[in-house]
Amino acid sequence: MSSKISTSDQHAAADTTVLQRSLKRFDITAMGVAAVISFDTVGQIATGGGEAATWTAVIAVFFLVPYALLFAETGAAFPQEGGPYVWVKLALGRPAAALTTLLYWVTNPIWLGGSLVFIAAETWDGFVFHLGSGTVADYTFKLLFVWVAILTAVVSLRRGKWITTAGAAVKVLALALFTGTAVAYGLRHGFQGLDGAHFAPTTAGFLGLVPVLLFAYVGFEAPNAAGEEMDDPQRDVPAALGRSAAIAAACYLLPVVAILAVVPAGKVTGIGGFMEGARLVFGVYGPAAGPLLKATAVMFVFALLTQGSAWMIVSDRMQAMAAADGGFFSRALGAFHPRLGTPVRTNLLSGAVATVFMLAAMWLADGDAAAVFSVVLTVAVTTLLLSYLVIIPSLVLLRLRRPDVVRPYRVPLGTPGFLVCAGLVYAWIAVGSWSALFPGVIEHLFGISYDFQDVWGVSRGAFEAFTLGTVAVLLLVGAAGMAVAGGFSATGAARTAPGETD
């Protein structure tokens, strides 16, 4: 029994002969850590107070574990370049795959040009060098941040993987340094933040935290977008995914608890929670506190940069494969550079989208970085989570329809275990997607007070115009992309396998 899928399922549309197998198990693990552990969401999670730690642990057990099991099995069984694009295409056809990939891909330039660049600029301004708001220095920093992240995705993966590996190492080091210092601070001054913390879970806390926590935990399947650049994906993907998921769970839970322990209740902010906590606890180092804090801020910004780069590396490959397969405007967007082995045109498109979104977000914010941060992050959460509403059923269909494909790793208890994991993951994603698109609605059904203006800093009308409008525009762009590329042809839309030409 062969572990490969049929020849008609291969990627003939894109020239994958230029790809080099350079990702080993360590590289895949590092890429997962670099992509998934997010400094910006650490502070955002901590704003939920004591119960944020409780829900972080609960979702790690009841979402992250089954999620990791699903993608470990599927990623090892279907290791083709493009990852989730291939899986949805095999299960549901090209139109569904193209639209799903668009939602998955566009999350990343939106996130890079909105959430990541804003928190990086805020950190640099507050701890390294004054930039101001809306100044030439502010714009210059943000543009450089976006385009350096894009350019690190353009270089060959053989070299680019070391950038993301360095980012993963710096990220874990910074979080470990902060957590250890917070413990030392607490032992000396007391854990004052815990006095007002309430760890008991509530419905309101659950609904407020679920979208951000799910966004924090998803993405471990992302390295599969470079499946044909892995040395031995069928052996390495399950092991790397398990390791990176365990590291991520610890790197979210421990710093969140540390922030809550040392930062007084009500003082934690999403955009500055981590660094404000660092400013407080680094006082234990005496005269060395200032230089250490500045060094930590530089590490913080570098980690954010490499996080954006890691997501560009993987999501741009997915979108490039969709384009090469006739699912998004021009097949030329799916071309891989003959020397670099990277989808340079899609990389540049991501840079353009990130730049436009950054400029639009700055205009919308009118100087209010905190309000923009929350709204932009929610848009990114929404588009990414919506893509999983299609990806998860596709994994189930592949499990049921393709039992002949060799699966080097299997979810415990076979098909029943796979279906239970998929049901759990899908339920979490459905709740998170609804809460991200329509915050406050479920709260209202449960009789929970929800002041929209106070929570988001913008009116409900402005919020939903931005989020729903963005999703509607993306769907229209996706439909137009398929129409222009000929993706709606009777044979190509439903029957052509990934990589076949129409």
N, C-alpha and C positions, 0 to 999 in steps of 0.2 A: 504493500500500500504506500503510495507516494505521499510525501508531505507537501507537495507543491499543488497549487490549483492549476486548472487546465490552461493550455497555451492561449486560448481565447480570452482568458482573464488577465493576461499580462499587459504591460504598459507599452504597447507599440507606438502610441501617439507621441510620447516624449522620448527623446534620445537619452536613455539612462545608461548608455555605454560609457558616458563620460564620468559616471559616478565611481567613487573609490570606496572600498570597504575599510573605513578607518575608525569606526566606533566600536570599542570593546565594552565589556560589562561595566568597568569603572567609569568610562565616558558617558554611557547611558544613564548611570546612576547620578553622576554629576550634573548632566543636562536636566534631569528631572528635578533635582534639588534647586538648580539655578532658576528654572522656569516656575516652579510651584511655590516655593517659600517666598512670601511677599511681605516686605517691610511695611508697605503702605496699609495692608490689611491688618497687621499686628495691632497698630494703634486704633484702627477702626473697630476691630473686635473688642478691644479693651474698653471702648466707650460703653459697652453693655454692662459694665460693673461686674460684681462677683459672679453672677450667673453666666457671664460670658465664658468663664473657665469651665463651668459645668457643662454648658452646651458644646464647647469645643471638644471636651472629652467624649460626650455622648455621640456627637456626629462622627468623631473619629472611629468609634466602635461600630455604629450602626449605618454609617454611610461609607467612610473611607475603606473599611475592610472589604465589604462586598464589592465596592467599586474597583478596588485593586485586583480582586479575584477575577472579575469579569474581563478586565483589560489584559491581565496577565495571560489568560487562556487565549483570548482572541488575537492579541499582538504576536504571540508565538506561533499561532496557527496560520495567520495571514500577514506575513512580514513584508508585503510589497510596498514600494515607495508610494507615499501618499497617505498611508495609514487609514484614518477614519473615512477619507474620501472613497477609498477602495471598498471598505466594508459596507458603507451605505449603498454604493453603486451595485455591488453584488447582490444586496438584499432587496433594494427598492428601485433601482434604475438611476439613470443619469440625472433627470431633473431634480429628484429628491437629494441626490448626492451633491449636485452643484449648489443648490440653495443652502443646504446644511453647511457645506464647506465655506460658503460666503459668510454666513453668520459666525462660524468658528474663527475664520481668518480675520474678519474686520474687527473683531473684539480687540485684537492686539494693537493695530495702529491707533484705535480709539483710546485704548488704555495707555499706550506709550505717549500719545500726544495730549492726554488729559491727566489721568491720575498720576502716572509715574513722573512725568516732567514737572508737574506742579509740586509734588512733595519733594522732589530733588531740588528744585529752585528754592522752596521754603527752607529746606535744611541748609543749603549753601548760604543763603542770605542770613540765616540766624546764627550759624556756627562757624562759617569759614570766611566769607567775604560778602560785604553788603551789596546787594543787587538793586534793592528797591522794588516797587511794584509798577509795572508798565513802563519801565525805563528802557533805554537802549541796552543796558547791561542785562536786564531781565529777559528781554527778547533774544539777545545774543546767546545767553546761557541756554535757554530752552531750545533754540534752533540747533545749537551744537549738540545738546543732549540727544535730541531726536536723530540727527543725522550720523552721529558717531555710532549709535545703536544700530542703525541701518547698515552702515558700512562694515561693522563687525560681522553682520550676517552675510555680506557680499563675499568676503574672503572665503577661500576653500575651507570645507569642514575639517580637513586634516589640521589646519591651523586654527580655525575659529573655535574648535572644541576646547582649546586651551584657555580661550577668553572666558567661556562659560564655566569651565572648571575652576578658574581663578575666582570668578564671581561666586560660585557655590562655596568655595573655601572661605572667602572673605565673609560671606553671609553667615555661615555657621559660626565662624570665629567671633564676629561682632555680637551675635545673639548669645553665645556662650559667655563672652566677656561681660555683657550687660547683666545676664542672669546671675553670674557669680558675684558681680559687684553689688547687685541688689540684695543678695543674701548677706553679704558683708555689711552693707549699710543697715539692713534691718536688724542684724545682731547688735550693732552699735547703738542705733537710735530707736529701735522698735519698728514693728511693721504697722505703722499708723494707718496705712490705706486699708488694712483689713478690718479696722474698727467699724467702718461704715459700709462694708461690703456685705451683700446678701447673696449667698451661693445657691439658695433654693431656686430651682427653675420655675419660670412663670410663662404663661401663654404669650404675654406681651413681649417678653424677652426673646422667646423662641421665634416669633414672627419677625422681630426686628433684626435678629442675628442670622437667621437661616440663609438668606441670599449671600451675605458676605462670607459666611463660613463655607458654604458650598463652593463659592468662587475661589476661596483660599485652597480648598482641597482638591479641586479638579485639575486635570492637565497631565496626569502621569502617563497617559497614552501618547502624549505629544511627540516623544522621540520616535515613535513608530512612523511618523511622517517621513523619516529618513531611513526607512526599513531596509532598503537595498544598499545603504551605506554602513550597515552594521556588520561586524565581523561574523557573528553567529547569533542572529536574532532569536532563533527558536530555543536556544539554551539561555541566552543572556537576558532577554526581555523579562521573564517572570522574576528572576533573581534581582535584577536591577530595580524593577518596579517595587518589589517588596522592601528593599533597602531604602529607596528614596521616600516611600510612603511613611516608613517608620521614623526616618529622620525628620520629615516634614511635620508629623504629628507632634514630636517632641519640641521642634523649633517654633511651633505656634503656641502650644500649651504652656511651656515653661516661661517664655517672655511675657505672655499675657498675665500669668499669675504674678510675675515679678513686678510688672507695671502696676497692677492692682494693689500689690502689697506696699509699695513705697510712695505712690502718687496719691495724694488725698482724694477722697471720693468727690466726684463732680468736677475734678480738675483735668481729667483725661480728655484729650482731643484727638480726633481721628487723624488730622493732618500732622500733628506734632507729638503724639503720645509717646512714641519710642524715644525720640531725642530729648523730649522734656524730662522723661524719666531718667535718661542717661545723665542729663545736666544735674539732676538732684543727687543721684547715688554716687557719681564720680567725685563728690566732695570728700569721700573717704581717702582719696589719693593726695590730699593736701595741695601743695604747689604744683604737682604734676597733673592736677585735674584739668586745667585749661588745655594744655597740649594734647592730652589723651582724648578729651572731648572733641577737639578739632579733628584729630586723627580718626576717631570713630565716625564723625560726620562725613569725612572723605570716603571711608569704607562704606558707609551707608549709601552715599550717592553712587559709588562704583557698583555696589551690589544691585541697586535699582537699574543702572545702565545695562549690566550684563543680564539681568532678568528680562528686560525688554528685548535685548539681543537674542536670548535663547528662544523666546517665543517667536521672534521674527524668523529665526532659522527654521523652525519646524512648521509654523503655520503658513509661511510663504511657499514652502514645498508642497503643502496640501493644495493651496490655491493654484500653484503652477501646474500641478497634475490635473486639476479640474479644467484649467484653460487648455492644456495640451490635448485633453480628451474631448474638446469641443463643447465644454460646459460654461465658458465664460468669455464672451467677446472674441478675442483673437487667440488662435493657437500659439501665436508668437509669444504671448505672455508666459507660456509654459516652457519656453526654451531654456535649457541649462547651458551656462557658459562652458565652452569646450575645454578651457584650461582650469577654471576655478571649480567647475562642477556645481555651481549655485544658480538659482533662478534670478538672475540679476534684474531682469525687467520687472518681475513681481516684487522684488526687494525695493526697487525705486518707486513703484506704485504705492507700496506700504509707507514709504517715507513721505510721499506727497499727501496721502490721506492723513497721516499723523500730523503733518504740518498744518493742513487745513483745519483739522479738528482742534489743534492747540490754539490757533488764532481765533476760531469761533468760540471756544470755551472762554478765552480771555475776554472776548467782547461780551459774552453772556454774563460773565462774573461781575463785570463792572468793578473790579478790584477786590471782590469778596472771594478770597481763595478757598475758604472753608466750604462755602455753599457750592462752588464749582466742583470741588473735590468730591463731595457726596453725590451730586447729580451725575457727574461724568463716570464715577465708579459704578453707579447703578446702571447706566447705559451699557457699560462693558459687561457687567454681571448678566444683564438681560440677554444680550445677544449670544454670549457664550452658553448660558444655561438653556436657551431655546434650541441650540444646536443639539444638545444631548437628548432632547425630547424625540429626536429622530435617530440619533446614533444608538441609543440603548435598545430600542426595538430591533434595529438592524443586527445587533449582536445576537439577539434571541433568534431571529430568523436564520442567521448563518449557522447557529448551533443546531437548529432543527432540520434545516434543508440540506446541509452539507456534512452529514455524519462521516463521510468517507475521508475528509481532510484530516490528516494526522495532527493531533493536538499534543505536543510534547508536555504541556502542563494542562491539567484539568481542574476545574472547580470541584471541591469536595462534594460527594454525594451525586456526582454526575449531572444529568439534565435537570432533575428536581432541584438540586443545589444551585445550578446556574439560574433557573427560573426564579427561585426565591431571592437570590442576590439581585437579579435584574428588577424584580418587583420593588424591592426596598429602595434601590437607587432611583428608579423612575418616580416613586412616590415623593422622595426628597426633592428631586429636581422639579417636579410639578409644583410643589408648594413654594419652593424657592423662586421659580419663574413668575408665579402669580404675585407673590409678595414684592418682587422687584418691579414688576410692571404696574401693579395697583396697590402700593403701600397704604395701609390703613383700612382697606376694605374688609379683610378678615377680622381685624381688630374690632371694627364696627359690629360685625355679626356676633361677636362674643361679648359685646357691651363694654369693650375696653376703650378708655379715652385716648384719642390720638389727635394731637394738634399738629396738622400738616406743616403749617408755616414755621412753627417752632422747631420741628424735627429737621426739615430740609432747607430752611432759609429762603425758599421760593414758594409761590402759590401752587396749589394742585394743578391749576390750568397750565402754568408754565412748565411744571415738571412733566406732566403727561404729554404736553405738546412736544417736548424735547425727546422723551423716551419713545413714545408711540410713533411720533413722527420719524424718528431715526429708524425704527424697525420697518415702518411702511416704506420708507425710501430704499432701504436695503433690499426688501422683497421686490420692489420695482426694478432696481438695478440688476438683481439676480435674474429676473424674468427677461429683462432686455438683453442681458449678457448671453443667455441661452438662445434667445431668438436670433441675435446677430450671429452667433457661432453655429447656428443650424441645429441647436440642441433639441428642437421640438419636432424634428423629422420623425415620421412614423416608425421607421426601423431603428434610428439612432437613439431616440428618447427612451425606449423601453427595453430594447433587445440587445443593443450593442454592448459588449463587455468592455471593461476599462481598458483603454488604450487602442481599441479598434477605431479605424477611421470610418466615417459615414459613406 
